[in-house]
Amino acid sequence: MESYVVFKDLAIIIIFAKFFGLLARKIKVPQVAGEIFAGLLIGPSMLGLVAQSDFLSKMAEIGVVLLMFSAGLGTDLKEMKKTGVAAFLIACCGVFIPLAGGTVLYSCFYGWGAVGSDHFLKAVFIGCIMTATSVSITVEALRELGHLSGRVGTTIMSAAIIDDVIGIIVLTFVIAFRDPDVRPLMIVSQTALFFLFAFVVGYVCYKIFQKVDQRYPHTRRIPIAGLALCFAMSYIAEKYFGIADITGAFVAGIILCSIRDSKYIAQKMDTNSYMLFGPVFFASIGLKTDIDDVNASILLFSVAFILVALITKIVGCGLISKVCRFSWDDSLKIGVGMMTRGEVALIVSQKGLAVGLMQPVYFTSVILLIIVSSIATPIILKVLYAKNSASEVPS
């Protein structure tokens, strides 16, 4: 492909994503839903105007990294400390119940295998795909609704980060039974070392940024240095510790969320994300979808796969939220906010394909889950918050 073709692709993505994003807002639907639909429309499944490429994949990856960095910047650490225990419990249930649900689903469709058998591992792997939460779309929806920094938003972000880490550890153990080169205990130790590294380095970086912020307040050098920290933490997390890059980006945001100019940094990041990287990321979800090979059997499995994946997250995270003394309304919001799937589910699926735990045809089910959950989550959250607002209006 000629290098200049990417400019045509970007122009189409930005025009369609922003048009359908604005159209979605006009009909009272969050913009991200419109941008995802735009990607589906211009992708290979429909109009075929844009094809997925390595360049667009990298652009989308930058988009989700920036989004998670902004989410970290908008985090209220005091509120996060209050929700820390609850977020951990929510994350545990958000992993265990979908894991069990996916295992049972595959077994019901294709038979039950003996524990430890290849068939059983494939069933467990389907559950592993369901464990991952893509908080980036929920973050954008909560940001639009003005509830990102509240108790519910902070709990969702914290729980999503934790359950991705737990999910990756579970995936590592499952793969270990197929690949003798993978060492589960090594992965667990690397995860612990990353958070220890993040704590030590984060404290040093925070002190440096705090001093620079006091000496040169509200200057462009602060967002530039913050962006460098975001990319550095993303790289270090994945390269040296085997942790998802989005976790490193979120941690970078957490490091800087308490300095005086954190909102100024977030404002600069939002400009880049809104104009280019955000639309490419959300549109890329639709671009990855190709429904040409879908038959009746796969379609039936996909419908069941989507329903089980969504319901197990809502039930698992919602019920434990109630146990943690959230109201029923807030528990439902947390359950819905945790049901999105995205880049982590794709990473897990691709790993399964590489080691033979999943057949390529089931990748369609994962893509459909990502699209349905990505569109449904912001819409349902908007309805839930609107319902609460209406109930608070005095009669």
Secondary structure as GFF3:
##gff-version 3
##sequence-region A 1 395
A	DSSP	alpha_helix	5	26	.	.	.	ID=ss1
A	DSSP	alpha_helix	31	42	.	.	.	ID=ss2
A	DSSP	alpha_helix	54	73	.	.	.	ID=ss3
A	DSSP	alpha_helix	77	110	.	.	.	ID=ss4
A	DSSP	alpha_helix	118	131	.	.	.	ID=ss5
A	DSSP	alpha_helix	135	145	.	.	.	ID=ss6
A	DSSP	alpha_helix	151	176	.	.	.	ID=ss7
A	DSSP	alpha_helix	184	215	.	.	.	ID=ss8
A	DSSP	alpha_helix	221	241	.	.	.	ID=ss9
A	DSSP	alpha_helix	245	256	.	.	.	ID=ss10
A	DSSP	alpha_helix	262	272	.	.	.	ID=ss11
A	DSSP	pi_helix	273	277	.	.	.	ID=ss12
A	DSSP	alpha_helix	278	287	.	.	.	ID=ss13
A	DSSP	alpha_helix	296	323	.	.	.	ID=ss14
A	DSSP	alpha_helix	328	337	.	.	.	ID=ss15
A	DSSP	alpha_helix	343	355	.	.	.	ID=ss16
A	DSSP	three_ten_helix	360	362	.	.	.	ID=ss17
A	DSSP	alpha_helix	363	392	.	.	.	ID=ss18
###
